[in-house]
């Protein structure tokens, strides 16, 4: 159990920085908006009050601030090695390409399955609003993925493997943390499966270069989709577009993911984290 203390601390640190980033964003808005400041000072901190003054752009800045704080804290408290974590010199780009193909296939099939589950998406409107600004795109498509890779792959999987924990135990633990940390019912099962895929890729590379690329691609596709479709993105269902081909596509893309990941796992040695 002692081996899991530092990885758990990394998750708690991640959460703490999210809270601090949001708090800083609220303070900045309160300083520039007397009405919001008066509402807060009066003790009126209801969701309705926050919603009236905290625009998607403010929420995007909160994510940017928390992302920067998280990266600094992870390095400062030595959860990650800043010199090694982005070192692409050891990446085999042929196998990296296969890993990316496997991840895209697996994430797409998981997305289709998630549509069948039809779980409530409590953050869809916020993400739609954030995707319309440069700061929002930066936070969702770039900074968010990198910080999550630093925390859930490097700090957790890397930290556990350094302490002698088996790679599969580390990968599964990280995936569960990654899924639960999202909190949004629609994202939890999706993030757990994505976390497994990213964990497998990380364990064979020892850094987050390839996993960050995969994560950025996934989030960027979502941002592009939201910008192209606008409010219609909330109602977009690939299962409706695919029709009767939906189940076969799920089976084919999931099988392709498993096949490619199996070849990737067997053909690459685990790099010491």
VOPAGU-2260 file (C-alpha; in pm, 1 decimal, decimal comma):
REM VOPAGU-2260
SITE   aa  ch    i         X         Y         Z
SITE  UNK   A    0       0,0       0,0       0,0
SITE  UNK   A    1     288,4     237,4      75,7
SITE  UNK   A    2     390,3     219,2    -289,8
SITE  UNK   A    3      59,5     381,6    -387,3
SITE  UNK   A    4      88,7     681,5    -153,9
SITE  UNK   A    5     284,8     904,7    -390,1
SITE  UNK   A    6      66,1     830,5    -694,9
SITE  UNK   A    7    -243,7     902,6    -483,7
SITE  UNK   A    8     -75,2    1224,5    -371,3
SITE  UNK   A    9     -27,7    1314,1    -740,2
SITE  UNK   A   10    -403,4    1275,5    -797,5
SITE  UNK   A   11    -482,2    1488,6    -492,6
SITE  UNK   A   12    -232,9    1749,2    -612,5
SITE  UNK   A   13    -405,3    1750,9    -952,6
SITE  UNK   A   14    -743,1    1809,9    -784,3
SITE  UNK   A   15    -602,7    2079,7    -556,9
SITE  UNK   A   16    -460,1    2271,9    -851,9
SITE  UNK   A   17    -799,4    2254,3   -1026,3
SITE  UNK   A   18    -959,0    2413,5    -719,7
SITE  UNK   A   19    -688,3    2679,1    -688,4
SITE  UNK   A   20    -709,0    2761,5   -1060,1
SITE  UNK   A   21   -1085,9    2803,8   -1036,7
SITE  UNK   A   22   -1048,3    3017,3    -722,7
SITE  UNK   A   23    -798,2    3247,2    -892,6
SITE  UNK   A   24   -1029,7    3285,2   -1193,9
SITE  UNK   A   25   -1321,1    3373,3    -961,9
SITE  UNK   A   26   -1108,4    3635,3    -783,0
SITE  UNK   A   27   -1004,8    3792,3   -1114,8
SITE  UNK   A   28   -1367,6    3816,1   -1227,4
SITE  UNK   A   29   -1476,6    3952,6    -888,9
SITE  UNK   A   30   -1209,0    4224,1    -901,5
SITE  UNK   A   31   -1330,1    4340,4   -1242,0
SITE  UNK   A   32   -1703,6    4301,2   -1180,8
SITE  UNK   A   33   -1855,8    4493,8    -883,7
SITE  UNK   A   34   -2193,2    4313,3    -907,6
SITE  UNK   A   35   -2030,3    3971,8    -884,5
SITE  UNK   A   36   -1808,8    4092,2    -601,7
SITE  UNK   A   37   -2110,5    4220,4    -408,4
SITE  UNK   A   38   -2292,1    3889,6    -457,3
SITE  UNK   A   39   -1993,0    3694,1    -323,9
SITE  UNK   A   40   -1940,3    3926,8     -26,9
SITE  UNK   A   41   -2308,5    3897,6      61,8
SITE  UNK   A   42   -2267,5    3521,2      86,6
SITE  UNK   A   43   -2471,6    3447,4    -224,9
SITE  UNK   A   44   -2255,6    3178,2    -383,1
SITE  UNK   A   45   -2528,2    2979,9    -554,7
SITE  UNK   A   46   -2472,2    2808,4    -889,4
SITE  UNK   A   47   -2708,3    3060,3   -1050,7
SITE  UNK   A   48   -2489,2    3352,2    -939,2
SITE  UNK   A   49   -2171,8    3185,6   -1066,9
SITE  UNK   A   50   -2339,8    3093,9   -1395,3
SITE  UNK   A   51   -2449,4    3455,7   -1447,6
SITE  UNK   A   52   -2095,4    3592,6   -1426,6
SITE  UNK   A   53   -1854,7    3309,0   -1507,2
SITE  UNK   A   54   -1848,4    3287,0   -1885,7
SITE  UNK   A   55   -1701,2    2987,8   -2075,5
SITE  UNK   A   56   -1395,3    3204,6   -2139,5
SITE  UNK   A   57   -1343,2    3246,7   -1764,4
SITE  UNK   A   58   -1375,0    2871,6   -1717,1
SITE  UNK   A   59   -1117,5    2824,7   -1993,6
SITE  UNK   A   60    -876,2    3058,2   -1814,7
SITE  UNK   A   61    -935,1    2862,7   -1492,9
SITE  UNK   A   62    -825,2    2546,5   -1674,7
SITE  UNK   A   63    -519,3    2719,7   -1818,9
SITE  UNK   A   64    -416,9    2851,4   -1477,3
SITE  UNK   A   65    -473,8    2515,5   -1306,2
SITE  UNK   A   66    -282,9    2334,2   -1583,1
SITE  UNK   A   67      20,4    2558,0   -1544,5
SITE  UNK   A   68       8,1    2527,3   -1164,6
SITE  UNK   A   69     -20,1    2148,3   -1189,1
SITE  UNK   A   70     280,9    2120,8   -1420,4
SITE  UNK   A   71     489,8    2341,4   -1192,3
SITE  UNK   A   72     382,9    2148,3    -880,9
SITE  UNK   A   73     453,5    1807,6   -1036,9
SITE  UNK   A   74     806,1    1919,0   -1125,1
SITE  UNK   A   75     867,0    2107,1    -798,2
SITE  UNK   A   76     764,6    1811,8    -580,7
SITE  UNK   A   77     952,7    1569,8    -807,4
SITE  UNK   A   78     656,0    1366,1    -924,5
SITE  UNK   A   79     799,9    1388,6   -1276,5
SITE  UNK   A   80    1144,0    1432,0   -1429,7
SITE  UNK   A   81    1112,1    1739,2   -1651,2
SITE  UNK   A   82    1429,6    1650,4   -1846,7
SITE  UNK   A   83    1315,6    1301,1   -1937,3
SITE  UNK   A   84     939,9    1319,2   -1965,4
SITE  UNK   A   85     932,5    1490,7   -2306,3
SITE  UNK   A   86    1245,1    1320,2   -2444,7
SITE  UNK   A   87    1148,0    1191,5   -2789,5
SITE  UNK   A   88    1494,8    1057,7   -2874,3
SITE  UNK   A   89    1405,7     703,7   -2761,8
SITE  UNK   A   90    1069,9     692,3   -2942,8
SITE  UNK   A   91    1044,5     436,8   -3222,5
SITE  UNK   A   92     822,5     634,2   -3458,4
SITE  UNK   A   93     722,7     329,8   -3663,4
SITE  UNK   A   94     570,8     170,3   -3354,9
SITE  UNK   A   95     446,3     507,2   -3235,9
SITE  UNK   A   96     239,9     528,2   -3554,6
SITE  UNK   A   97      94,4     183,6   -3486,0
SITE  UNK   A   98      16,1     285,9   -3127,3
SITE  UNK   A   99    -162,6     597,5   -3250,1
SITE  UNK   A  100    -368,1     391,3   -3498,2
SITE  UNK   A  101    -458,8     145,3   -3223,0
SITE  UNK   A  102    -557,0     424,5   -2985,5
SITE  UNK   A  103    -771,6     606,8   -3241,3
SITE  UNK   A  104    -951,9     279,6   -3326,1
SITE  UNK   A  105   -1006,6     189,7   -2961,6
SITE  UNK   A  106   -1119,6     536,5   -2858,8
SITE  UNK   A  107   -1363,9     553,1   -3151,7
SITE  UNK   A  108   -1518,0     215,3   -3066,2
SITE  UNK   A  109   -1542,1     320,2   -2699,2
SITE  UNK   A  110   -1712,9     643,6   -2803,6
SITE  UNK   A  111   -1972,6     443,6   -2998,5
SITE  UNK   A  112   -2035,8     216,8   -2698,7
SITE  UNK   A  113   -2069,8     525,3   -2475,4
SITE  UNK   A  114   -2348,2     651,4   -2702,1
SITE  UNK   A  115   -2543,1     331,8   -2635,2
SITE  UNK   A  116   -2501,1     380,1   -2259,0
SITE  UNK   A  117   -2652,8     729,9   -2295,2
SITE  UNK   A  118   -2512,0     853,6   -1964,0
SITE  UNK   A  119   -2580,9    1217,1   -1864,5
SITE  UNK   A  120   -2322,6    1467,9   -1984,8
SITE  UNK   A  121   -2314,8    1743,1   -1723,8
SITE  UNK   A  122   -2033,3    1941,6   -1888,4
SITE  UNK   A  123   -2140,1    1944,0   -2252,4
SITE  UNK   A  124   -2262,0    2306,1   -2256,0
SITE  UNK   A  125   -1946,1    2430,3   -2083,3
SITE  UNK   A  126   -1721,8    2251,0   -2333,8
SITE  UNK   A  127   -1926,4    2383,9   -2624,4
SITE  UNK   A  128   -1883,0    2738,2   -2495,2
SITE  UNK   A  129   -1512,9    2696,8   -2423,9
SITE  UNK   A  130   -1442,1    2550,4   -2768,7
SITE  UNK   A  131   -1533,3    2881,2   -2931,2
SITE  UNK   A  132   -1237,3    3077,3   -2790,0
SITE  UNK   A  133    -862,1    3048,9   -2845,0
SITE  UNK   A  134    -804,2    3012,0   -2470,5
SITE  UNK   A  135   -1067,6    2738,7   -2451,7
SITE  UNK   A  136    -913,7    2548,7   -2742,6
SITE  UNK   A  137    -569,6    2579,1   -2581,4
SITE  UNK   A  138    -699,9    2445,4   -2249,4
SITE  UNK   A  139    -906,8    2158,1   -2392,6
SITE  UNK   A  140    -690,6    2045,1   -2684,0
SITE  UNK   A  141    -333,9    2110,8   -2565,3
SITE  UNK   A  142    -270,6    2197,9   -2201,2
SITE  UNK   A  143    -535,9    1966,0   -2058,0
SITE  UNK   A  144    -403,5    1655,4   -2237,3
SITE  UNK   A  145     -40,5    1728,6   -2149,2
SITE  UNK   A  146    -116,2    1786,9   -1779,5
SITE  UNK   A  147    -329,2    1472,8   -1760,6
SITE  UNK   A  148     -51,4    1269,8   -1922,8
SITE  UNK   A  149     200,8    1411,4   -1676,4
SITE  UNK   A  150     -25,7    1320,4   -1384,6
SITE  UNK   A  151    -189,8     992,0   -1481,4
SITE  UNK   A  152      77,3     832,4   -1696,3
SITE  UNK   A  153     410,6     976,8   -1581,4
SITE  UNK   A  154     345,0    1044,6   -1211,5
SITE  UNK   A  155     119,5     743,9   -1146,9
SITE  UNK   A  156     233,1     466,5   -1383,2
SITE  UNK   A  157     592,9     584,7   -1389,7
SITE  UNK   A  158     596,1     634,4   -1012,9
SITE  UNK   A  159     452,4     290,0    -942,0
SITE  UNK   A  160     684,4     110,6   -1185,4
SITE  UNK   A  161     985,1     278,9   -1022,9
SITE  UNK   A  162     874,8     122,4    -693,8
SITE  UNK   A  163     858,4    -223,7    -849,7
SITE  UNK   A  164     481,9    -242,1    -909,2
SITE  UNK   A  165     396,4    -453,3   -1213,8
SITE  UNK   A  166     308,9    -259,4   -1529,8
SITE  UNK   A  167     -44,6    -400,1   -1556,9
SITE  UNK   A  168    -128,7    -313,1   -1195,9
SITE  UNK   A  169       5,0      39,1   -1255,4
SITE  UNK   A  170    -182,9      74,7   -1584,5
SITE  UNK   A  171    -516,5     -41,3   -1440,3
SITE  UNK   A  172    -480,4     174,4   -1128,1
SITE  UNK   A  173    -398,9     478,1   -1342,5
SITE  UNK   A  174    -691,9     410,0   -1578,4
SITE  UNK   A  175    -937,3     389,1   -1287,2
SITE  UNK   A  176    -805,7     714,6   -1140,6
SITE  UNK   A  177    -820,0     878,3   -1483,2
SITE  UNK   A  178   -1181,3     772,3   -1532,7
SITE  UNK   A  179   -1305,4     867,0   -1186,7
SITE  UNK   A  180   -1128,5    1203,7   -1183,0
SITE  UNK   A  181   -1347,4    1327,0   -1469,0
SITE  UNK   A  182   -1655,6    1300,3   -1247,2
SITE  UNK   A  183   -1888,3    1346,1   -1545,3
SITE  UNK   A  184   -2096,7    1024,5   -1590,7
SITE  UNK   A  185   -2071,9    1042,2   -1971,0
SITE  UNK   A  186   -1691,7    1060,3   -1953,2
SITE  UNK   A  187   -1606,9     810,1   -1677,8
SITE  UNK   A  188   -1629,6     476,4   -1869,1
SITE  UNK   A  189   -1482,5     636,2   -2182,2
SITE  UNK   A  190   -1189,4     781,6   -1985,9
SITE  UNK   A  191   -1122,7     447,1   -1811,6
SITE  UNK   A  192   -1083,2     265,1   -2145,0
SITE  UNK   A  193    -882,1     551,9   -2295,1
SITE  UNK   A  194    -664,8     541,6   -1981,5
SITE  UNK   A  195    -594,5     171,7   -2035,8
SITE  UNK   A  196    -489,3     233,1   -2396,1
SITE  UNK   A  197    -270,6     531,7   -2306,4
SITE  UNK   A  198    -120,3     337,5   -2015,3
SITE  UNK   A  199     -18,5      49,9   -2242,3
SITE  UNK   A  200     150,1     293,1   -2480,4
SITE  UNK   A  201     324,9     475,6   -2194,0
SITE  UNK   A  202     462,2     155,3   -2039,1
SITE  UNK   A  203     643,5      76,7   -2362,9
SITE  UNK   A  204     789,7     423,0   -2417,7
SITE  UNK   A  205     875,2     547,0   -2068,0
SITE  UNK   A  206     769,9     902,9   -2153,2
SITE  UNK   A  207     454,0    1089,8   -2247,7
SITE  UNK   A  208     549,0    1206,3   -2598,5
SITE  UNK   A  209     334,6     952,4   -2786,5
SITE  UNK   A  210      52,9     945,4   -2529,6
SITE  UNK   A  211      33,4    1325,6   -2540,0
SITE  UNK   A  212       5,4    1315,4   -2920,0
SITE  UNK   A  213    -279,8    1062,6   -2893,6
SITE  UNK   A  214    -454,9    1264,0   -2623,6
SITE  UNK   A  215    -418,0    1591,3   -2817,2
SITE  UNK   A  216    -554,2    1427,8   -3134,1
SITE  UNK   A  217    -858,9    1296,5   -2945,6
SITE  UNK   A  218    -940,2    1628,1   -2778,3
SITE  UNK   A  219    -869,3    1828,6   -3094,8
SITE  UNK   A  220   -1117,1    1617,4   -3291,1
SITE  UNK   A  221   -1379,8    1692,0   -3025,7
SITE  UNK   A  222   -1303,7    2066,6   -3043,7
SITE  UNK   A  223   -1323,9    2067,1   -3425,5
SITE  UNK   A  224   -1653,3    1878,1   -3408,3
SITE  UNK   A  225   -1798,5    2128,7   -3159,7
SITE  UNK   A  226   -1686,9    2425,9   -3370,9
SITE  UNK   A  227   -1819,9    2283,1   -3696,6
SITE  UNK   A  228   -2155,4    2171,0   -3555,6
SITE  UNK   A  229   -2209,9    2426,3   -3278,5
SITE  UNK   A  230   -2512,9    2347,3   -3063,3
SITE  UNK   A  231   -2596,3    2055,6   -3293,7
SITE  UNK   A  232   -2290,5    1874,3   -3152,6
SITE  UNK   A  233   -2500,1    1796,3   -2841,3
SITE  UNK   A  234   -2737,5    1586,5   -3051,9
SITE  UNK   A  235   -2478,7    1426,4   -3280,9
SITE  UNK   A  236   -2484,1    1048,1   -3249,8
SITE  UNK   A  237   -2252,1     840,3   -3467,7
SITE  UNK   A  238   -2474,1     538,9   -3405,1
SITE  UNK   A  239   -2755,3     723,1   -3585,7
SITE  UNK   A  240   -2526,1     811,1   -3876,7
SITE  UNK   A  241   -2395,3     455,0   -3904,9
SITE  UNK   A  242   -2737,0     294,8   -3863,6
SITE  UNK   A  243   -2723,7     -85,1   -3893,6
SITE  UNK   A  244   -2346,8     -63,4   -3947,0
SITE  UNK   A  245   -2297,1      63,5   -3591,2
SITE  UNK   A  246   -2242,9    -272,8   -3419,8
SITE  UNK   A  247   -2012,6    -409,1   -3695,5
SITE  UNK   A  248   -1805,6     -87,0   -3680,5
SITE  UNK   A  249   -1772,2    -120,3   -3302,1
SITE  UNK   A  250   -1655,8    -481,7   -3338,2
SITE  UNK   A  251   -1412,2    -405,4   -3621,9
SITE  UNK   A  252   -1253,6     -96,5   -3461,1
SITE  UNK   A  253   -1228,2    -264,8   -3119,3
SITE  UNK   A  254   -1071,5    -575,9   -3276,3
SITE  UNK   A  255    -827,3    -358,6   -3471,9
SITE  UNK   A  256    -730,4    -179,3   -3150,6
SITE  UNK   A  257    -669,6    -504,8   -2962,4
SITE  UNK   A  258    -474,8    -655,1   -3253,9
SITE  UNK   A  259    -247,7    -352,1   -3296,6
SITE  UNK   A  260    -192,4    -304,7   -2923,6
SITE  UNK   A  261    -106,5    -673,0   -2886,1
SITE  UNK   A  262     157,4    -645,1   -3161,7
SITE  UNK   A  263     282,2    -319,8   -3009,7
SITE  UNK   A  264     309,7    -475,3   -2661,1
SITE  UNK   A  265     486,7    -790,6   -2777,0
SITE  UNK   A  266     727,1    -610,6   -3011,2
SITE  UNK   A  267     849,5    -344,9   -2766,3
SITE  UNK   A  268    1030,9    -387,5   -2438,9
SITE  UNK   A  269     909,9    -196,8   -2135,6
SITE  UNK   A  270    1120,0     114,9   -2090,3
SITE  UNK   A  271    1226,2     179,2   -1733,7
SITE  UNK   A  272    1022,5     472,8   -1607,2
